[in-house]
Amino acid sequence: MRGIAQRFGLPDGCRLGYDDYGPPDGVPLILLHGTPSSRCGWYVFGSTDLAARPGRCIVDWPADAAALADHLGIERFAVLG
């Protein structure tokens, strides 16, 4: 499914949110916005509780990106972050 505010379940039980933009036949790019991103992000989402992911750490992102690519049926993609 294409569009904004998409979500799916990761193998560890967490949910990953993503937006899907661009032409379906374009070159896939996974954009990682960075950590801790903007101070304003917490106000947009309403709570720092959303950042609490017990048992997870920053080095978990490659597996999350791979899970997203699998979910979307993407074999090869670029990463920008």
MMTF fields as JSON, N, C-alpha, C and O atoms, coordinates in Angstrom:
{
  "mmtfVersion": "1.0.0",
  "mmtfProducer": "UNKNOWN",
  "numBonds": 323,
  "numAtoms": 324,
  "numGroups": 81,
  "numChains": 1,
  "numModels": 1,
  "chainsPerModel": [1],
  "groupsPerChain": [81],
  "chainIdList": ["A"],
  "bondAtomList": [4, 2, 8, 6, 12, 10, 16, 14, 20, 18, 24, 22, 28, 26, 32, 30, 36, 34, 40, 38, 44, 42, 48, 46, 52, 50, 56, 54, 60, 58, 64, 62, 68, 66, 72, 70, 76, 74, 80, 78, 84, 82, 88, 86, 92, 90, 96, 94, 100, 98, 104, 102, 108, 106, 112, 110, 116, 114, 120, 118, 124, 122, 128, 126, 132, 130, 136, 134, 140, 138, 144, 142, 148, 146, 152, 150, 156, 154, 160, 158, 164, 162, 168, 166, 172, 170, 176, 174, 180, 178, 184, 182, 188, 186, 192, 190, 196, 194, 200, 198, 204, 202, 208, 206, 212, 210, 216, 214, 220, 218, 224, 222, 228, 226, 232, 230, 236, 234, 240, 238, 244, 242, 248, 246, 252, 250, 256, 254, 260, 258, 264, 262, 268, 266, 272, 270, 276, 274, 280, 278, 284, 282, 288, 286, 292, 290, 296, 294, 300, 298, 304, 302, 308, 306, 312, 310, 316, 314, 320, 318],
  "bondOrderList": [1, 1, 1, 1, 1, 1, 1, 1, 1, 1, 1, 1, 1, 1, 1, 1, 1, 1, 1, 1, 1, 1, 1, 1, 1, 1, 1, 1, 1, 1, 1, 1, 1, 1, 1, 1, 1, 1, 1, 1, 1, 1, 1, 1, 1, 1, 1, 1, 1, 1, 1, 1, 1, 1, 1, 1, 1, 1, 1, 1, 1, 1, 1, 1, 1, 1, 1, 1, 1, 1, 1, 1, 1, 1, 1, 1, 1, 1, 1, 1],
  "groupList": [{"groupName": "MET", "atomNameList": ["N", "CA", "C", "O"], "elementList": ["N", "C", "C", "O"], "formalChargeList": [0, 0, 0, 0], "bondAtomList": [1, 0, 2, 1, 3, 2], "bondOrderList": [1, 1, 2], "singleLetterCode": "M", "chemCompType": "L-PEPTIDE LINKING"}, {"groupName": "ARG", "atomNameList": ["N", "CA", "C", "O"], "elementList": ["N", "C", "C", "O"], "formalChargeList": [0, 0, 0, 0], "bondAtomList": [1, 0, 2, 1, 3, 2], "bondOrderList": [1, 1, 2], "singleLetterCode": "R", "chemCompType": "L-PEPTIDE LINKING"}, {"groupName": "GLY", "atomNameList": ["N", "CA", "C", "O"], "elementList": ["N", "C", "C", "O"], "formalChargeList": [0, 0, 0, 0], "bondAtomList": [1, 0, 2, 1, 3, 2], "bondOrderList": [1, 1, 2], "singleLetterCode": "G", "chemCompType": "PEPTIDE LINKING"}, {"groupName": "ILE", "atomNameList": ["N", "CA", "C", "O"], "elementList": ["N", "C", "C", "O"], "formalChargeList": [0, 0, 0, 0], "bondAtomList": [1, 0, 2, 1, 3, 2], "bondOrderList": [1, 1, 2], "singleLetterCode": "I", "chemCompType": "L-PEPTIDE LINKING"}, {"groupName": "ALA", "atomNameList": ["N", "CA", "C", "O"], "elementList": ["N", "C", "C", "O"], "formalChargeList": [0, 0, 0, 0], "bondAtomList": [1, 0, 2, 1, 3, 2], "bondOrderList": [1, 1, 2], "singleLetterCode": "A", "chemCompType": "L-PEPTIDE LINKING"}, {"groupName": "GLN", "atomNameList": ["N", "CA", "C", "O"], "elementList": ["N", "C", "C", "O"], "formalChargeList": [0, 0, 0, 0], "bondAtomList": [1, 0, 2, 1, 3, 2], "bondOrderList": [1, 1, 2], "singleLetterCode": "Q", "chemCompType": "L-PEPTIDE LINKING"}, {"groupName": "PHE", "atomNameList": ["N", "CA", "C", "O"], "elementList": ["N", "C", "C", "O"], "formalChargeList": [0, 0, 0, 0], "bondAtomList": [1, 0, 2, 1, 3, 2], "bondOrderList": [1, 1, 2], "singleLetterCode": "F", "chemCompType": "L-PEPTIDE LINKING"}, {"groupName": "LEU", "atomNameList": ["N", "CA", "C", "O"], "elementList": ["N", "C", "C", "O"], "formalChargeList": [0, 0, 0, 0], "bondAtomList": [1, 0, 2, 1, 3, 2], "bondOrderList": [1, 1, 2], "singleLetterCode": "L", "chemCompType": "L-PEPTIDE LINKING"}, {"groupName": "PRO", "atomNameList": ["N", "CA", "C", "O"], "elementList": ["N", "C", "C", "O"], "formalChargeList": [0, 0, 0, 0], "bondAtomList": [1, 0, 2, 1, 3, 2], "bondOrderList": [1, 1, 2], "singleLetterCode": "P", "chemCompType": "L-PEPTIDE LINKING"}, {"groupName": "ASP", "atomNameList": ["N", "CA", "C", "O"], "elementList": ["N", "C", "C", "O"], "formalChargeList": [0, 0, 0, 0], "bondAtomList": [1, 0, 2, 1, 3, 2], "bondOrderList": [1, 1, 2], "singleLetterCode": "D", "chemCompType": "L-PEPTIDE LINKING"}, {"groupName": "CYS", "atomNameList": ["N", "CA", "C", "O"], "elementList": ["N", "C", "C", "O"], "formalChargeList": [0, 0, 0, 0], "bondAtomList": [1, 0, 2, 1, 3, 2], "bondOrderList": [1, 1, 2], "singleLetterCode": "C", "chemCompType": "L-PEPTIDE LINKING"}, {"groupName": "TYR", "atomNameList": ["N", "CA", "C", "O"], "elementList": ["N", "C", "C", "O"], "formalChargeList": [0, 0, 0, 0], "bondAtomList": [1, 0, 2, 1, 3, 2], "bondOrderList": [1, 1, 2], "singleLetterCode": "Y", "chemCompType": "L-PEPTIDE LINKING"}, {"groupName": "VAL", "atomNameList": ["N", "CA", "C", "O"], "elementList": ["N", "C", "C", "O"], "formalChargeList": [0, 0, 0, 0], "bondAtomList": [1, 0, 2, 1, 3, 2], "bondOrderList": [1, 1, 2], "singleLetterCode": "V", "chemCompType": "L-PEPTIDE LINKING"}, {"groupName": "HIS", "atomNameList": ["N", "CA", "C", "O"], "elementList": ["N", "C", "C", "O"], "formalChargeList": [0, 0, 0, 0], "bondAtomList": [1, 0, 2, 1, 3, 2], "bondOrderList": [1, 1, 2], "singleLetterCode": "H", "chemCompType": "L-PEPTIDE LINKING"}, {"groupName": "THR", "atomNameList": ["N", "CA", "C", "O"], "elementList": ["N", "C", "C", "O"], "formalChargeList": [0, 0, 0, 0], "bondAtomList": [1, 0, 2, 1, 3, 2], "bondOrderList": [1, 1, 2], "singleLetterCode": "T", "chemCompType": "L-PEPTIDE LINKING"}, {"groupName": "SER", "atomNameList": ["N", "CA", "C", "O"], "elementList": ["N", "C", "C", "O"], "formalChargeList": [0, 0, 0, 0], "bondAtomList": [1, 0, 2, 1, 3, 2], "bondOrderList": [1, 1, 2], "singleLetterCode": "S", "chemCompType": "L-PEPTIDE LINKING"}, {"groupName": "TRP", "atomNameList": ["N", "CA", "C", "O"], "elementList": ["N", "C", "C", "O"], "formalChargeList": [0, 0, 0, 0], "bondAtomList": [1, 0, 2, 1, 3, 2], "bondOrderList": [1, 1, 2], "singleLetterCode": "W", "chemCompType": "L-PEPTIDE LINKING"}, {"groupName": "GLU", "atomNameList": ["N", "CA", "C", "O"], "elementList": ["N", "C", "C", "O"], "formalChargeList": [0, 0, 0, 0], "bondAtomList": [1, 0, 2, 1, 3, 2], "bondOrderList": [1, 1, 2], "singleLetterCode": "E", "chemCompType": "L-PEPTIDE LINKING"}],
  "groupTypeList": [0, 1, 2, 3, 4, 5, 1, 6, 2, 7, 8, 9, 2, 10, 1, 7, 2, 11, 9, 9, 11, 2, 8, 8, 9, 2, 12, 8, 7, 3, 7, 7, 13, 2, 14, 8, 15, 15, 1, 10, 2, 16, 11, 12, 6, 2, 15, 14, 9, 7, 4, 4, 1, 8, 2, 1, 10, 3, 12, 9, 16, 8, 4, 9, 4, 4, 4, 7, 4, 9, 13, 7, 2, 3, 17, 1, 6, 4, 12, 7, 2],
  "groupIdList": [1, 2, 3, 4, 5, 6, 7, 8, 9, 10, 11, 12, 13, 14, 15, 16, 17, 18, 19, 20, 21, 22, 23, 24, 25, 26, 27, 28, 29, 30, 31, 32, 33, 34, 35, 36, 37, 38, 39, 40, 41, 42, 43, 44, 45, 46, 47, 48, 49, 50, 51, 52, 53, 54, 55, 56, 57, 58, 59, 60, 61, 62, 63, 64, 65, 66, 67, 68, 69, 70, 71, 72, 73, 74, 75, 76, 77, 78, 79, 80, 81],
  "secStructList": [7, 7, 3, 3, 3, 3, 3, 3, 3, 7, 6, 6, 1, 7, 3, 3, 3, 3, 3, 3, 7, 1, 7, 6, 6, 1, 7, 7, 3, 3, 3, 7, 7, 7, 1, 1, 7, 7, 6, 6, 2, 2, 2, 2, 2, 1, 7, 4, 4, 4, 4, 7, 7, 6, 6, 7, 7, 4, 4, 4, 2, 2, 2, 2, 2, 2, 2, 2, 2, 2, 2, 2, 6, 7, 1, 1, 7, 3, 3, 3, 7],
  "xCoordList": [0.85, 0.0, 0.892, 1.837, 0.612, 1.399, 0.695, -0.527, 1.47, 0.891, 1.618, 2.651, 1.068, 1.691, 1.072, -0.017, 1.803, 1.349, 1.016, 0.0, 1.874, 1.723, 2.416, 3.326, 2.003, 2.638, 2.617, 1.743, 3.62, 3.611, 4.377, 5.144, 4.169, 4.795, 6.163, 6.322, 7.159, 8.5, 8.539, 7.671, 9.531, 9.633, 9.707, 9.29, 10.245, 10.365, 9.09, 9.064, 8.03, 6.766, 6.536, 5.41, 7.573, 7.4, 6.69, 6.638, 6.153, 5.523, 6.384, 6.885, 6.553, 7.37, 6.467, 5.693, 6.574, 5.8, 6.659, 7.86, 6.036, 6.767, 5.814, 4.599, 6.393, 5.654, 6.208, 7.397, 5.372, 5.762, 5.431, 4.261, 6.476, 6.309, 6.962, 7.763, 6.618, 7.29, 6.645, 5.685, 7.197, 6.624, 6.892, 7.977, 5.944, 6.121, 7.324, 7.892, 7.71, 8.846, 10.146, 11.132, 10.154, 11.347, 12.373, 12.121, 13.541, 14.593, 14.243, 14.082, 14.12, 13.764, 14.858, 16.045, 14.442, 15.34, 14.703, 13.559, 15.441, 14.987, 15.713, 16.938, 14.963, 15.499, 15.372, 14.272, 16.503, 16.529, 16.697, 17.742, 15.679, 15.67, 16.678, 16.957, 17.228, 18.256, 17.738, 16.535, 18.661, 18.355, 19.215, 20.417, 18.695, 17.329, 16.37, 15.286, 16.729, 15.878, 15.708, 16.655, 14.549, 14.302, 13.657, 12.885, 13.976, 13.333, 11.836, 11.082, 11.395, 9.962, 9.202, 7.982, 9.884, 9.214, 8.395, 7.308, 8.91, 8.18, 6.873, 5.894, 6.842, 5.602, 4.591, 3.387, 5.077, 4.188, 3.512, 2.309, 4.294, 3.749, 3.099, 2.367, 3.348, 2.617, 3.217, 2.731, 4.267, 4.775, 6.153, 6.423, 7.023, 8.317, 8.175, 9.129, 6.997, 6.767, 6.922, 7.251, 6.687, 6.822, 8.269, 8.52, 9.219, 10.631, 11.126, 12.215, 10.37, 10.777, 10.559, 9.426, 11.668, 11.576, 12.474, 13.614, 11.972, 12.797, 13.42, 12.769, 14.7, 15.401, 15.892, 16.406, 15.748, 16.199, 17.284, 17.362, 18.133, 19.176, 19.399, 18.804, 20.249, 20.445, 20.929, 20.639, 21.645, 22.157, 21.077, 21.371, 19.847, 18.749, 18.199, 17.438, 18.569, 17.95, 18.224, 17.33, 19.413, 19.587, 18.573, 18.056, 18.293, 17.302, 15.911, 15.112, 15.612, 14.314, 14.181, 13.128, 15.25, 15.231, 15.061, 14.316, 15.742, 15.617, 14.2, 13.651, 13.615, 12.244, 11.263, 10.316, 11.49, 10.641, 10.772, 9.767, 11.996, 12.203, 11.504, 10.87, 11.619, 10.932, 9.419, 8.74, 8.905, 7.469, 6.973, 5.873, 7.794, 7.42, 7.792, 7.464, 8.482, 8.884, 10.025, 10.11, 10.907, 12.044, 13.294, 13.669, 13.946, 15.169, 16.408, 17.287, 16.483, 17.642, 17.138, 16.128, 17.866, 17.464, 18.679, 19.673, 18.581, 19.603, 19.165, 17.983, 20.14, 19.858, 20.429, 21.568, 19.645, 20.081, 19.77, 18.642, 20.774, 20.533, 21.643, 21.583],
  "yCoordList": [-1.179, 0.0, 1.236, 1.314, 2.179, 3.407, 4.531, 4.52, 5.494, 6.656, 7.011, 6.428, 7.975, 8.419, 7.696, 7.129, 7.738, 7.178, 5.69, 5.239, 4.939, 3.489, 2.862, 3.467, 1.669, 0.962, -0.531, -1.052, -1.216, -2.671, -3.188, -2.45, -4.458, -5.061, -5.634, -6.364, -5.303, -5.866, -7.248, -7.578, -8.051, -9.389, -9.392, -10.357, -8.296, -8.253, -7.772, -7.618, -7.532, -7.108, -5.603, -5.156, -4.813, -3.365, -3.039, -3.864, -1.841, -1.384, -0.29, 0.58, -0.339, 0.641, 1.476, 0.942, 2.789, 3.694, 4.189, 4.408, 4.366, 4.857, 5.568, 5.371, 6.401, 7.042, 6.498, 6.193, 6.375, 5.829, 6.861, 7.114, 7.464, 8.513, 8.105, 7.171, 8.804, 8.654, 7.654, 6.973, 7.577, 6.674, 5.213, 4.893, 4.329, 2.917, 2.271, 1.304, 2.801, 2.23, 2.99, 2.784, 3.867, 4.638, 3.808, 2.651, 4.412, 3.753, 3.837, 4.942, 2.714, 2.735, 3.393, 3.12, 4.247, 4.941, 4.909, 5.33, 4.41, 4.467, 5.628, 5.613, 6.631, 7.821, 7.654, 7.484, 7.705, 7.612, 9.029, 9.648, 9.54, 10.94, 11.265, 12.442, 10.289, 10.545, 10.5, 10.571, 10.383, 10.336, 11.378, 11.417, 12.191, 12.177, 13.0, 13.339, 13.328, 14.102, 15.507, 16.071, 16.061, 17.423, 17.433, 16.537, 18.437, 18.573, 18.732, 18.397, 19.245, 19.471, 18.181, 18.147, 17.133, 15.877, 15.351, 14.809, 15.508, 15.003, 15.726, 15.135, 17.02, 17.776, 17.358, 17.344, 17.023, 16.587, 15.281, 15.114, 14.346, 13.039, 13.002, 12.061, 14.001, 14.136, 13.517, 13.775, 12.7, 12.045, 11.443, 10.866, 11.582, 10.91, 9.425, 8.675, 8.974, 7.547, 6.764, 5.578, 7.426, 6.744, 6.361, 5.457, 7.041, 6.74, 5.586, 5.062, 5.196, 4.113, 2.772, 2.325, 2.134, 0.833, -0.113, -0.349, -0.661, -1.53, -2.667, -3.294, -2.913, -3.999, -3.652, -4.525, -2.393, -1.989, -0.94, -0.23, -0.842, 0.179, 0.669, 0.15, 1.658, 2.323, 1.367, 1.59, 0.328, -0.599, -1.554, -2.422, -1.412, -2.235, -1.741, -2.458, -0.527, 0.04, -0.74, -0.797, -1.358, -2.107, -3.244, -3.471, -3.946, -5.026, -4.453, -5.064, -3.293, -2.652, -2.24, -2.435, -1.669, -1.265, -2.482, -2.429, -3.567, -4.798, -5.364, -5.845, -5.304, -5.789, -4.94, -5.468, -3.622, -2.739, -3.083, -3.177, -3.27, -3.63, -4.953, -5.075, -5.93, -7.211, -7.01, -7.567, -6.208, -5.928, -5.294, -5.594, -4.416, -3.712, -4.476, -4.046, -5.612, -6.399, -5.777, -5.937, -5.066, -4.396, -5.233, -5.539, -5.608, -6.415, -5.546, -5.903, -4.414, -3.511, -2.103, -1.683, -1.365, 0.007, 0.797, 0.232, 2.11, 3.016, 3.48, 3.428, 3.938, 4.446, 5.858, 6.103, 6.77, 8.153, 8.455, 8.271, 8.918, 9.224, 10.006, 10.34],
  "zCoordList": [0.0, 0.0, 0.0, 0.785, -0.848, -0.945, -0.191, -0.044, 0.283, 0.932, 2.21, 2.538, 2.928, 4.169, 5.354, 5.271, 6.455, 7.735, 7.637, 8.164, 6.964, 6.893, 8.103, 8.671, 8.502, 9.62, 9.359, 8.666, 9.942, 9.909, 11.113, 11.732, 11.447, 12.615, 12.293, 11.315, 13.119, 12.999, 13.645, 14.454, 13.296, 13.885, 15.415, 16.055, 16.008, 17.471, 18.159, 19.381, 17.381, 17.963, 17.941, 18.161, 17.683, 17.579, 16.262, 15.35, 16.183, 14.942, 14.344, 15.056, 13.027, 12.317, 11.424, 10.63, 11.563, 10.719, 9.57, 9.731, 8.405, 7.24, 6.291, 6.34, 5.423, 4.343, 3.038, 2.949, 2.038, 0.741, -0.324, -0.612, -0.917, -1.914, -3.225, -3.265, -4.29, -5.569, -6.495, -6.136, -7.71, -8.699, -8.351, -7.864, -8.585, -8.253, -8.957, -8.449, -10.118, -10.834, -10.583, -11.291, -9.576, -9.243, -8.484, -8.147, -8.217, -7.448, -5.966, -5.448, -5.268, -3.845, -2.99, -3.164, -2.08, -1.159, 0.218, 0.389, 1.201, 2.587, 3.241, 3.359, 3.665, 4.307, 5.813, 6.34, 6.497, 7.96, 8.491, 8.294, 9.158, 9.571, 10.653, 10.882, 11.317, 12.326, 13.742, 13.993, 14.646, 16.066, 16.759, 16.498, 17.593, 18.095, 17.259, 17.734, 16.043, 15.15, 15.713, 16.262, 15.589, 16.035, 17.416, 17.76, 18.188, 19.497, 19.352, 20.265, 18.199, 17.971, 17.721, 17.885, 17.334, 17.041, 18.199, 18.001, 19.407, 20.574, 20.762, 21.216, 20.414, 20.555, 19.496, 19.751, 18.321, 17.245, 17.628, 17.423, 18.189, 18.511, 19.882, 20.191, 20.707, 21.945, 23.183, 24.284, 23.048, 24.251, 24.021, 22.968, 25.019, 24.942, 25.196, 24.987, 25.645, 25.853, 24.554, 24.578, 23.415, 22.132, 21.837, 21.041, 22.471, 22.234, 23.108, 22.872, 24.078, 24.98, 24.291, 24.117, 23.899, 23.235, 24.002, 23.601, 25.107, 25.945, 25.138, 24.302, 25.413, 24.746, 23.356, 22.655, 22.931, 21.601, 21.725, 22.728, 20.688, 20.684, 19.255, 18.31, 19.113, 17.83, 16.745, 15.569, 17.095, 16.073, 15.558, 14.736, 16.022, 15.524, 14.186, 13.537, 13.761, 12.567, 11.288, 10.444, 11.073, 9.819, 9.666, 8.572, 10.739, 10.672, 10.42, 9.709, 10.991, 10.755, 9.292, 8.685, 8.723, 7.317, 6.412, 5.433, 6.731, 5.946, 6.042, 5.051, 7.231, 7.411, 6.602, 6.02, 6.565, 5.771, 4.288, 3.584, 3.812, 2.405, 2.073, 1.025, 2.952, 2.738, 2.679, 1.816, 3.606, 3.666, 2.364, 1.9, 1.78, 0.565, -0.704, -1.81, -0.542, -1.707, -2.482, -3.699, -1.787, -2.415, -2.222, -1.09, -3.325, -3.223, -3.012, -2.228, -3.702, -3.598, -3.356, -3.92, -2.494, -2.198, -1.746, -1.292, -1.878, -1.361, 0.016, 0.356, 0.811, 2.148, 2.246, 1.847, 2.77, 3.005, 4.458, 4.917, 5.172, 6.577, 7.189, 8.372]
}
